[in-house]
């Protein structure tokens, strides 16, 4: 019709403008609000997708199972739990043994600064076998002194060869000479226990984790005065940031007889305090803090290929939701002074073998 436009063009059938009244204004406001909400939803989904991708990309992994093959302790047969409903995926509930290493790598500026030295290469500064009981409501953490003399088995190398067997070798030399694969191989040779998973975190990752959690509170039984780790604390309760918590985990010259054994006691206190802090941090109700913690952890994490995705790590974490710090027992592998060197230790038998046997499935 001549002189008339479609209503969708904003002009009425008599040629006058529409939408100038309250109804028209409200329509435009609602349309704008809808577009804004849609934009925020798209942005939110995109941000969440990027965050997931970023955290996933953070994680480094090593295919330990392929490298070691079948020449290792037998893997337990795990019966999967029944799902709570037809649509729910069952969370794993079987017993697990996880080798957790703290690496003293100086690679990268952050690690070099925190390492406090110019050492090349890397060693397993801290080694713990974490045994999680069937049902995943209790756990035992066994520390292995890095000064322990062991028989280091032949380990496969990335170039396709193998390292030589070494007798009376320092335990932490396994990681230095053959990385995660040789560390796992040596622990399994020492314990005759299959390591189901491997987790490694370096200096900067540990410090960043503590800072992301808002620090950690620990109580020391004696004064600590260690210039090498730059830690000076009086006996008592202290709230530590990441740098000081790392110094506490590494200190050895300012306590006891200056050996690795005194340091292990502090590391075990720190582990339990961190578990308590994680439980009370309210991560599930604070997405920003959850992301900060996840970014700190994954940014300095190396795992076996069974834990090398955010989904697998989340599933492991969810399966441990009923495990409280009160149900975590910390012990050290029984050792005695090595006859060949009073600065080294060896496994105290049969106590050590009895301990490892108790962690079998």
N, C-alpha and C positions, 0 to 999 in steps of 0.2 A: 504494500500500500504506500502511495507516494507520501513523503514527509514523515513516515513512521519508521522507527527502528526497533529492533528486537529488544526485549526487556533485559536480556543479558548484556546489552551494550550500555546499560545505565540510563536509558531514556524511556519514558512511558509511551503508551499508545497515542497520547495526544501531543507528544513531542516534549513534555516537561520532564525534568530530572526526577529520578526516584532515589530513595535511600537517604533523603535529607531529614527524615523524621527520626524519632527514638528507635523504631524498629530497624531502620537502615543502619544507624550508627552502631547498634548492638550487634548486628550481623557482621559489620566490618571488624569490630573489636573481637568477636568470637573467632572470626576467620584468622585474624592476626595472631591471637593467642594459640589457636590450633597449629598454625604454621611454626610458631615459636617452640611449642611443646614438641612437635614432630622433629624440629631441628635439634633440640636438646637431646631427644631420645636417640637420634642418629649419631649425634656427637658422643653421647654416653656409650652407645654400643661400639662406636669406632674406637673410643679411648680404651674401653675395656678390652677390645680385641687387640689393640696395640700393646696394652700392658701385659696381656697374656703372652703375646708373641715375644715381647721384650724379655720377660722373665724366662720363657722357654729357651730363648737364644742364649741367655746368660749361662746356662748349665753346660759344663763340659763333661764328657763321659769317656770311659775306657771299656772296651769289650773284654772283660776279664774272663768270662766263661769260655769264649772262643780261644783266647790265648792259652788258658790252662788245660782245656780239654777235659778228659776223664781221669787224669792222674791227680786225683784229689779226694778228700773224704767224701763219703756218699751223701747225697742230698736226700733229706727226709721227704717222704711222700705225705703231702698235705691234703686232707679232705676239706673241700670248700664248705663254707658255712651256707646254710639255707638262707635265701633272701627273706627279708621281713614281709615282702608282698610280691605279687606276681610281676610288678613293674620295677621293683628295686633290685639293684645289683648288689650282690653280697660283698661285704667288706671282708678282707682276709682276717683271720683270727688265729692262725697257726703260729707256733713258736718261730722265732727268727734269731739269727746271729749276724750282727753287722759290725764290720771293722770300721772304726772311726779314727781317722788320722788328722792331726794338726800339723800342717807342713810349715817348715821355717824357710820357705822360699823367699829370696830377696828380689824376685823378678817384679818389675813394675816399680814406679816411684813410691807408691803407698807402702808396699811391702818392704822396700829398701829402707825407707825412713823408720818404719816400725821395727825392722830387724835390728837396727842399731849397729850394723856392721857391713863389711864389704864381702862377706862370704859368697862364694859362687856355688851354683848348684842348689840342692835342697835336700833336707832330711826329714824324717818323721819325728818332729819335736815332741809330739804327744801321740800315744797309741792306746786305744781302748777297744776292747771287744764288748759290744753291747748285746746282751742276751735278753730277749723278750719272751716271757713265758707264754705257753698256750693260753689263749683267751685275751692276751695282751693287757692285763691289768697289773702285772708285776714285771720288774726288770732287774737285771744285775749288770753292773758296769765293772769290768775287770781291766785295770791298767797294767800295761806291760812296760816295765822300766826300759828306757832306750839304751841304758848301759848294760843290758843283759847280753851275755855271750851265748850265741846260738850256732847251730849248724845251718848255714844259709844254703838252701838247695839250689840246684841249677834252675835258672829262670829263663823263659823265652824272652828274646829281645825284639824290638820293633823291626829290626833289619832282617829277621828270620833266623838268627843264630840263638845261642844260649850262653848264659854266664856260667862260670865254673862253680862247682860246689866249694864252699868255704867253711872251714872249721874254726870254732872260737872267734866268730865274727861278731862285731857289734850288731845288735838287733836293728838299729836304725840305718845301718848300711844297706839293708835290703832295698829300701826306698831310694836311697841315693844312687845305687847301681842299676836298679831295674824298675823304678817307678812303682805305681800302684799294683801292677801284676806281680812283681817280685815281693812286695810287701804282703799281699794276700797269700802268695805261695809260702812265704816264710812263716806266717802266722798259722796257716793250716798245718805245716810241717811240725811246728812247735806244739800245737794244741790237739791235733787230730780231730779238729772240729771244722765243719764246712762253714765258710763265710757266705751267707746268702746275699749280702749286699756290701758295698764299699762306699764310704762317704769321706771326702777330704775337704777341709776348709783351711785357707791360708791366713796369715797374719791380719791382713787388711779386712778380710771377711769377718773374722771373729770380732775385731774391734768395732766394725760397722754394725754387726748384729747387736752387740751390747748397747751401742749408742741408739740404735733404732728402738730398742726396748726401754729407753730412758735410763739406762744404767743398771747396775746390779749391786745388791747389798750382801756383803759377806762379813763374817767375823773371824778375825785372826787370833790365834792363841798366844802369839808372841810377837815382839817387835820384829819388823823386817827392815833391814838396812842394806840394800843391794845396789851399788853404783852401776853394775853391769846392766841390770834391767831397768835402772832409773826409778826404782821403787823404794819409798821410805814411808813406812806405816808403823804406828804404834799398835800394840795389842788392843783388840776391841773391834767394834762394828764400824764398817766403812761402806759408803755408797760410792762405787767406782764407775767412771766412764770407760769407754772402750779401750783407750790407751792404757789406763791403769789396770784394767781387768786383764789385758793381754800381758802386761808386765807381771802381774800376780801369777798368771799361768806359766810364765817362763822363768820366774825367779828361782834360784837354787843356791846362790852364794851367800844370801843374807839370812838363811834359816838352817837350823840343825847342823849337820856335818858338811853341808855344802854339796851333798850328793843329789842324784836324781830322785832318790826315795822320798826326801822331804818335800820336794816340789810336787810329787804325785798327790800327797795329802791335800795340798792347796788346790790342785786341779780338780780333785773330786768334790771339794767344797764348792768350788765355782760352778761345776756342772749342775749340782743339785740346786744351787741358788738360781741359776739360769732357767732350769726347768720350772721352778716355782714362779719366776718372773714371767715366763711365757704363759703359764696357766692363768695368772692374775692380770695379764695385760689387756684383756677385753678385745682381742684382735678381731673377733668376728663381728663386733659392733662398731668397729672403728676402721673403715676401709682404707683410709689414708695411712694409718699406722700399720695395718696389715700389709699394704703394698710396700711401705718403707722397710719392714722386716723382711718380706719376701725378696725384695730387691737386694738387700744387704746380704742375705744368705746365698741366693742363686748367683750373685755376681762373683763369688769367690769359691764356687762349689765345683768339685769333680766327683762324679759318681760312676758306678757300674751302669751298663746299658739298661738294667732293669729299673733304674730310678732316674733316668735322664730326661724326664719330661715333667712339666708342672703337674700334669694329671696324676702321674705315678706318685710323686711326692705328696700330693694332696690326699691321695688314697691311703698312703702310709700314715700320714698325720691323722686322718679321720679314724683309722683303725686303732690309734693310740689314745683316743679321747677319754677313755676311762683310766688311763695310767697317770697317777699323780706322783709328784716328787717324793711323797712319803712312802711310796711303794717301790722306790728305786734304791737298791743296795749297791754301795760302792766298795770295792775291795781291790787289793793289789795281788798280782800273781806272787805266790810265795817264793822268795829268793833267799840265797845265802851268798856271802862274799866268795868270789871266784878264787880258787887256790892259786891260780896263775897270776892274778893281778888284784890287789886289794881295792883298786878303784873300779872294779867291775863286779857284776853279780851273775849268778847262774840260777836256774830254776831249782827250787828246793823240792826234792822228791822223797816220798811219793805224794806230798801235799799238793804240788802243782798239778800233777796228772789227775788227782782226785777232783780238784776244782774244775778242770776242763771237762772231765767226764760228767760232772753234774750239769753241765750246760748242753749236753747232747739231748736230743729230742725224746 
